[in-house]
């Protein structure tokens, strides 16, 4: 392993699980940063919300093992939310500020967004859903945030901006 003794990792991480958690969070933060850079020219909070979730669902289609790893870390990590949540929360707050979203509670909205995206990614990874599920899930989240079905569907169908290279 790159000329480094296995025990060296334990100078920085107390367990194998901690190493995996750090790797998963590092990947997810990098993916969020790429998504953020890819839609930096988009000012609409609703479109940004749809893009972020769609990119994670697309990852499940394109790189299922990587998505499966990220999801396993997300479900078990106590620190995942402090690193990933700010990206989603910023888009939620932007949509609320722009009066695109109408939610009873910001925390409940975050739970709905997270659970719906996780559920969709799980369905894709299990082979129960395909590409059309990505658009449908994004539209469902936007509707759950208070958008009209017409507006939510139109935004969810917009072309997905490419991710900048690593």
Secondary structure by P-SEA (a helix, b strand, c coil): cccccccccccccccaaaaaaaaaaaaaaaaaaaaaaaacccccaaaaaaaaaaaaaaaaaccaaaaaaaaaaaacccccccccaaaaaaaaaaaaaacccccccaaaaaaaaaaaaaaaaaaaaaccccaaaaaaaaaaaaaaacccaaaaaaaaaccccccccc
